[in-house]
Amino acid sequence: MTERHWSETVARNRLKQQGLRLLEGNYNTCFGEIDLIMTDGDNVVLVEVRQRTSSWFETPAETVNKQKRQRLQKAAAHYLQRSYWDNGAL
């Protein structure tokens, strides 16, 4: 897994401490990238890491606009379909 920013390492480690297991990082599709793909029991957790130096104007969550959400949804569908066909199930 190639980390592109220290904030992805921090997010991954914090989620692992909470019991999640990493499946894949920086999953790229023609629709966009998913920063972290993890499992929490039977649930697949797709993580978009947003790092901000200041939340003076907007929070990291507020920086994920409609277009970014749509690209993430398509990338997630791509991953889930690929995982189903490659593994028969997650």
Backbone torsions as a table, in degrees:
resi	resn	phi	psi	omega
1	MET	NA	130.2	178.2
2	THR	-100.6	120.7	178.5
3	GLU	-89.7	135.3	-178.9
4	ARG	-99.5	-14.7	-178.8
5	HIS	-156.1	147.9	-178.7
6	TRP	-58.1	-28.7	-178.6
7	SER	-64.8	-29.2	176.2
8	GLU	-67.6	-37.4	177.3
9	THR	-64.7	-44.3	179.5
10	VAL	-62.2	-46.5	-179.5
11	ALA	-63.1	-45.5	180.0
12	ARG	-59.6	-47.4	-178.4
13	ASN	-64.2	-40.9	179.5
14	ARG	-64.9	-42.2	179.2
15	LEU	-68.1	-36.1	176.3
16	LYS	-64.8	-37.8	176.7
17	GLN	-62.5	-28.0	179.6
18	GLN	-87.5	5.1	173.5
19	GLY	100.5	1.0	177.9
20	LEU	-78.5	154.1	-179.2
21	ARG	-117.6	132.0	-178.4
22	LEU	-76.4	128.6	172.8
23	LEU	-98.5	-44.8	-176.0
24	GLU	-160.8	150.5	176.6
25	GLY	-126.1	148.9	179.8
26	ASN	50.7	54.7	178.9
27	TYR	-78.5	116.9	-175.8
28	ASN	-103.5	137.2	173.0
29	THR	-134.0	175.8	175.0
30	CYS	-69.1	-14.1	-179.9
31	PHE	-89.6	-22.8	-177.2
32	GLY	148.8	-169.3	-175.3
33	GLU	-117.4	143.8	170.2
34	ILE	-107.2	123.0	-174.2
35	ASP	-64.8	-51.0	-178.5
36	LEU	-136.9	135.9	172.7
37	ILE	-120.3	119.6	-173.7
38	MET	-133.1	167.7	173.1
39	THR	-119.7	146.8	174.3
40	ASP	-129.6	90.9	-172.1
41	GLY	68.4	-123.4	179.2
42	ASP	-88.9	-0.8	-175.8
43	ASN	-96.4	137.1	172.2
44	VAL	-90.3	129.6	-177.9
45	VAL	-115.9	119.8	179.4
46	LEU	-103.5	124.8	-170.9
47	VAL	-116.8	126.6	171.2
48	GLU	-103.6	115.8	-178.4
49	VAL	-91.7	126.0	177.6
50	ARG	-124.0	119.3	-178.9
51	GLN	-110.5	128.9	179.9
52	ARG	-129.0	142.8	176.2
53	THR	-81.6	-22.0	179.9
54	SER	-153.3	143.4	174.5
55	SER	-104.2	27.5	-178.2
56	TRP	-57.2	-43.5	-176.4
57	PHE	-96.9	-41.6	179.7
58	GLU	-157.1	154.0	178.8
59	THR	-78.8	162.2	177.0
60	PRO	-55.4	-39.3	179.5
61	ALA	-61.9	-35.3	-179.6
62	GLU	-71.2	-14.8	179.2
63	THR	-82.2	-8.8	177.9
64	VAL	-90.4	96.3	-176.7
65	ASN	-82.9	-179.7	-176.6
66	LYS	-58.6	-43.9	-179.2
67	GLN	-62.8	-42.4	178.5
68	LYS	-65.0	-42.1	177.4
69	ARG	-60.3	-41.5	179.5
70	GLN	-64.6	-42.0	178.0
71	ARG	-64.4	-40.4	178.1
72	LEU	-64.0	-40.1	178.1
73	GLN	-62.3	-42.1	178.7
74	LYS	-67.3	-40.8	177.9
75	ALA	-64.8	-39.0	178.7
76	ALA	-64.5	-44.3	178.4
77	ALA	-61.3	-40.4	177.8
78	HIS	-60.3	-47.8	-179.6
79	TYR	-62.4	-47.6	-177.5
80	LEU	-63.9	-39.3	177.1
81	GLN	-66.4	-43.8	178.9
82	ARG	-62.8	-43.8	-179.1
83	SER	-63.7	-39.3	179.9
84	TYR	-64.6	-46.2	-177.5
85	TRP	-73.1	-34.1	179.6
86	ASP	-72.8	-36.5	-173.2
87	ASN	-112.7	-6.0	-175.7
88	GLY	80.8	-18.7	177.1
89	ALA	176.8	164.7	-179.5
90	LEU	-75.8	NA	NA
